[in-house]
Structures are given as structure tokens and as C-alpha cells.
Amino acid sequence: MRILVTGGAGFIGSHYVRTTLNSTDDVRITVLDKLTYAGNTANLPMEHPRLDFVKADVCDAVAVGEVLPGHDAVVHFAAESHVDRSIEGPGEFMRTNVVGTQTLLDGCVRAGVGTVVHVSTDEVYGSISEGSWTEDEPLLPNSPYAASKAGSDLVARSFWRTHGLDVRTTRCSNNYGPYQHIEKMLPLFITNLLSGEQVPLYGDGGNIREWLHVDDHCRAINLVLQRGRAGEIYNIGGGSGLTNREMTDRVLRLCGADWSMVRAVADRKGHDLRYAVDDRKIRTELGYAPRWSLDDGLRELVEWYRTNTGWWKTGV
């Protein structure tokens, strides 16, 4: 089986590539990545005999059209994903996330690709005060990033309905794990504390997020690729919801620091209060269940950043 992985040099995409190559001998992977600031070939086993790498923009129809033929499936990670950056400069998010998805899926139709897994986010649902979102919830994004991902989800649906392309969409909660760029909350907090610097906590820290280990996420994606249904949406959760203040407390203790290392900063514009996904569908239909507890995952994450200073000080 030949799989094209877009954005495969990023945090989640590279984990998917590494674990897939390690877990099976009958898959060959092509990574297509533009190598923006968040893409890093140091995240990939570049010398692996079943890995091919193409530096290209997912919005480049010619490049995408040249790469796609011969691939059986596509796992589409390529996206701009940082909310703060999207507030300051939304144009690139709309281009990459919406136009890039359209360009890729158009190429898939032309090349006769069998299956596409479109990787999205729970942020497309907006904010929920209580309970959790099922896959049938309306899309109510509140940030330019979330709006661009909601747009890409609708593009994916349109290619399924219009062209009969087998597109399956996943929507995950907040990911964490090794090789995550230090602009995101957990690696930013950990690397700051390991460097003796304070960490910035938005507002009162009351915003609630559900945390999903990247390894659990990638196993779920493979289940969707192998056994999911065309046109379906699958929420992927980790089952661990914490306020940002509670998460900060855990990271402080793991790094041997206290609250004197925290500085309050003005809250983000349009900051969603709470995310929570109902992932019973993927658990019931495909047999998904997270393997990582948050305690184990955070402990190993801090240790990874502690022992890989060369990667985060010079490699991202």
C-alpha cells in the first residue's frame, strides 16, 4: 500500500509516519511538506527505505498532481494550526487550509486515489458550556484558524457528495507529545521552565481543554483509514479535560517549579471557554480506546524535552 502524507514533517504527521513505518512492512509512504517553520525533516527517518520525501506546497496543483498518481490513500495533515497566528494573519490559514484541501482533493479525483483521511479539529464546533459534541453538531468556529478548518471540512464533504471521493474526516481534541513545536502551550511551558523562564497563562486560566496523546490520535487515524466509512466524521478524544490553570499546575510540579514562574497575560481574542468531544462513535464502530493516561503522557513529555534540548533549541 502506498500512502501520501501531507504535512508529514510536522508534529502529528511525523508521528504518524514514524509509527506506521515501524508497525508494518507493507506500506510505503510519501511525505509532501512545504517545510514551513513548523515542518522539520529532523522529525522524520529520512533514510528509511520505504519513505520518500517531496518538498512542495499543498496549494501547488502541479506539484500535487505529479505526486499523487500511484498512491492508494492520502492522510491529509497539512495545515496552519496556531490560533494566535491566525488572529494576526488569517490569510495564510485560509489559503493553506481551505484552498490547499481543495487542491489536494481535486488532484485525488484526477489521480483516482482510493481513500482520503482528512485530519481536522474539535475547534470547528466552537465552544460548549456543558456536555460534549457529537459528530452531528453544527460548525460554529470562533477563530480564523477554526473557521479555516471548518471550511476545509466542508470542502471535504463536497468532494464526497459531488465526486464520490472516499473522504473520511477526523476531529481531534488538543494533541500533545514529543516533537511538538514550542509555540504550543505544553512545549512552550515545558521548555520555558526548563530554561528558567516564566510561562504565560491567558486570563484566569479557566479555559477547559481535553488532552489527547499524539500516539493515541495516530492509532485512531489508522483505524479510520482501515475501517472507516466514506463521508463519515469521527471525533477522537483523550478523555482528560482540565482547565489551563490545572494543566499549568501539573507542568510546574513535573518541572520542579512553583507559581512564581507563572505570569498572567491578557486573554486571547475570542478565546473559547471549553472543548469536549463525544467519541463514542469511533470507540463503538472501530474499537478505538486511548492507551495513554495523562499522568504518564505528561511525565514522559517533560522527560523528552529535558533530554532533547538540541532539538528544541536549534531544530524548530
C-alpha positions in Angstrom: 0.0 0.0 0.0 1.3 3.5 -0.9 0.2 6.4 1.3 0.7 10.1 0.7 1.0 12.0 3.9 0.7 15.8 3.5 2.3 17.9 6.3 4.2 14.8 7.3 7.2 16.7 8.7 5.0 18.4 11.3 4.3 17.3 14.8 1.3 14.9 14.3 2.1 14.0 10.7 5.7 12.9 11.5 4.5 10.8 14.4 2.0 9.1 12.0 4.8 8.4 9.6 7.3 7.1 12.1 4.8 4.8 13.8 3.3 3.5 10.6 6.7 2.6 9.1 7.7 0.9 12.3 4.5 -1.1 12.7 4.2 -2.7 9.2 6.3 -3.8 6.3 3.8 -3.5 3.6 3.3 0.3 3.5 5.4 2.8 1.5 4.9 6.5 2.5 5.5 9.7 0.5 5.7 12.8 2.6 4.7 16.1 1.0 5.6 19.1 3.1 6.4 22.7 2.4 8.8 22.8 5.4 7.4 26.0 6.9 8.6 27.0 10.4 6.7 24.1 11.9 7.9 21.4 9.5 11.2 19.8 10.2 12.9 16.8 8.4 14.6 16.1 11.8 11.2 14.7 12.8 11.4 12.0 10.1 13.5 8.9 9.5 14.7 10.4 6.2 17.0 7.4 5.3 14.2 4.8 5.7 13.9 2.7 2.6 10.1 3.0 2.4 10.0 6.7 2.9 10.0 9.2 0.0 10.1 13.0 0.7 8.8 15.7 -1.6 9.2 19.4 -0.7 6.1 21.1 -2.1 3.2 23.3 -1.2 -0.2 21.5 -0.9 -1.6 24.5 -2.7 0.6 23.9 -5.8 -1.7 22.0 -8.1 1.1 21.0 -10.5 3.3 19.5 -7.7 0.3 17.8 -6.1 -0.7 16.4 -9.4 2.7 15.0 -10.1 3.0 13.3 -6.7 -0.5 11.7 -6.4 -0.6 9.0 -9.1 0.2 5.6 -7.8 -0.9 6.2 -4.2 -3.7 4.2 -2.8 -4.6 6.6 0.0 -3.9 10.1 1.4 -3.7 11.2 5.0 -4.1 14.9 5.0 -2.4 16.7 7.9 -1.0 19.8 6.1 -2.4 22.9 7.8 -1.6 26.1 9.5 -2.7 25.4 13.1 -1.8 28.1 15.6 -4.7 30.2 16.8 -2.7 33.3 17.8 -1.0 33.4 14.4 -4.4 33.1 12.7 -5.7 36.2 14.6 -2.7 38.2 13.4 -2.6 36.9 9.9 -5.6 34.9 8.8 -4.9 34.9 5.0 -2.3 32.2 5.1 -4.7 30.0 7.1 -7.4 30.3 4.6 -5.0 29.7 1.7 -3.4 26.6 3.2 -6.3 25.0 5.0 -9.1 25.7 2.6 -7.5 26.2 -0.9 -4.9 23.5 0.0 -7.5 21.0 0.8 -9.5 21.8 -2.4 -6.3 21.5 -4.5 -5.4 18.2 -2.9 -8.8 16.6 -3.2 -9.1 17.8 -6.8 -5.8 16.0 -7.5 -7.1 12.9 -5.8 -10.1 12.8 -8.0 -8.0 13.2 -11.1 -5.4 10.6 -9.9 -8.0 8.0 -8.9 -6.9 7.9 -5.2 -9.0 5.4 -3.3 -9.3 6.9 0.2 -8.5 10.2 1.9 -8.4 10.8 5.6 -8.9 14.5 6.3 -7.5 15.4 9.7 -9.4 18.2 11.4 -10.0 19.6 14.9 -12.7 19.9 17.5 -12.3 23.6 17.3 -14.6 23.7 14.3 -17.5 23.2 16.8 -16.8 26.4 18.7 -17.2 26.3 22.5 -19.5 24.2 24.6 -20.6 25.1 28.2 -21.5 21.6 29.2 -21.8 18.1 27.8 -19.8 17.2 24.6 -20.1 17.4 20.9 -21.2 14.6 18.7 -20.3 14.5 15.0 -23.8 15.9 14.1 -23.2 19.2 15.9 -23.3 22.3 13.6 -20.0 24.0 12.9 -19.6 27.3 14.9 -15.9 28.2 14.7 -14.8 31.3 16.7 -11.2 31.9 15.5 -9.8 32.4 12.0 -7.9 29.1 12.4 -11.1 27.2 13.4 -13.0 28.8 10.6 -10.4 27.8 8.0 -10.6 24.2 9.3 -14.4 24.2 9.2 -14.1 25.4 5.6 -11.8 22.6 4.8 -14.2 20.1 6.4 -17.0 21.4 4.1 -14.7 21.1 1.1 -14.0 17.5 2.0 -17.7 16.8 2.3 -18.4 18.4 -1.1 -15.9 16.2 -2.8 -17.5 13.1 -1.3 -21.0 14.2 -2.3 -20.1 15.6 -5.7 -17.4 13.3 -6.9 -17.9 10.2 -4.8 -14.4 10.5 -3.4 -14.0 8.4 -0.3 -13.2 11.1 2.2 -13.3 10.4 5.9 -12.9 13.3 8.4 -11.5 13.1 11.9 -11.8 15.8 14.5 -9.5 15.5 17.5 -9.0 17.2 20.8 -5.8 19.0 21.8 -2.8 16.9 21.0 0.4 16.6 23.0 3.6 14.6 22.7 7.2 14.7 21.6 8.4 16.8 18.6 5.6 19.4 19.0 6.7 22.9 18.0 7.4 25.1 21.0 4.7 27.7 20.1 2.0 25.4 21.5 1.0 25.5 25.2 2.7 22.4 26.6 6.0 22.6 24.8 6.2 26.3 25.4 5.6 25.9 29.1 8.0 23.0 29.5 10.8 24.5 27.5 10.4 27.8 29.3 10.5 26.2 32.7 13.5 24.0 31.8 15.3 27.2 30.7 14.4 29.1 34.0 11.9 31.4 32.3 8.3 32.2 33.3 5.3 30.9 31.4 2.4 33.0 30.2 -1.1 32.0 31.3 -4.1 33.5 29.5 -6.6 35.3 31.7 -7.6 33.4 34.8 -6.6 30.1 33.3 -10.2 28.8 33.4 -10.4 27.7 29.8 -11.0 23.9 29.6 -9.3 21.6 27.1 -9.4 17.9 26.5 -5.9 16.4 26.0 -5.1 13.6 23.6 -1.7 11.9 23.3 -0.4 12.1 19.7 0.2 8.3 19.7 -3.5 7.6 20.5 -4.5 10.1 17.8 -2.4 8.4 15.1 -3.7 5.0 16.1 -7.2 6.3 15.7 -6.4 7.8 12.3 -5.2 4.4 11.1 -8.4 2.8 12.3 -10.4 5.3 10.3 -8.1 4.6 7.2 -8.5 0.9 7.6 -12.1 0.5 8.7 -13.9 3.9 8.5 -16.7 4.7 6.1 -16.8 7.1 3.2 -18.2 10.5 4.0 -18.2 9.9 7.8 -16.8 12.1 10.6 -15.1 10.6 13.6 -14.4 12.5 16.8 -11.2 11.5 18.6 -10.9 12.3 22.3 -8.5 11.6 25.1 -11.0 11.7 27.9 -8.8 14.1 30.0 -10.4 17.6 30.5 -8.6 20.2 32.5 -8.6 23.9 32.9 -5.5 25.6 31.7 -4.7 26.5 35.3 -4.9 22.8 36.3 -2.6 21.8 33.4 -0.2 24.6 34.4 0.0 23.3 37.9 0.8 19.8 36.7 3.6 21.0 34.4 5.0 23.2 37.2 5.3 20.2 39.5 6.8 18.0 36.9 9.4 20.6 36.1 10.2 21.3 39.8 8.8 24.8 39.7 6.2 26.8 41.5 3.6 29.5 40.7 6.2 32.3 40.9 7.2 31.1 37.4 3.7 32.0 36.0 2.8 35.4 34.7 -0.7 36.4 33.8 -1.2 37.8 30.3 -4.2 39.3 28.6 -6.7 36.8 27.3 -6.8 35.8 23.7 -9.4 37.5 21.5 -12.5 35.3 21.1 -10.9 32.6 23.4 -13.2 29.6 23.5 -14.1 28.6 27.1 -14.5 24.8 26.8 -14.0 22.0 24.3 -15.2 18.4 24.8 -15.9 15.7 22.2 -18.1 12.7 22.4 -16.1 10.0 20.7 -18.4 7.0 21.3 -18.8 6.6 17.5 -15.2 5.7 16.8 -15.0 3.6 20.0 -18.1 1.6 19.1 -17.7 1.3 15.4 -13.9 1.0 15.1 -12.8 -0.2 18.5 -10.7 2.9 19.4 -9.6 3.5 23.0 -6.8 5.7 24.2 -3.8 3.9 25.8 -2.1 6.8 27.3 -3.1 8.2 30.7 -2.5 12.0 31.1 -0.2 11.4 34.0 2.1 9.0 32.1 2.0 11.1 29.0 2.9 14.4 30.7 5.7 12.7 32.7 7.3 11.2 29.6 6.8 14.5 27.7 8.7 16.6 30.2 11.5 14.0 30.2 11.6 14.1 26.3 12.0 17.8 26.2 14.6 17.6 29.1 16.7 15.1 27.2 16.3 16.6 23.7 17.3 20.2 24.2 19.3 20.1 20.9 16.0 19.6 19.0 14.0 22.4 20.5 16.8 24.9 20.9 18.1 24.6 17.3 15.7 22.3 15.4 12.4 24.2 15.5 
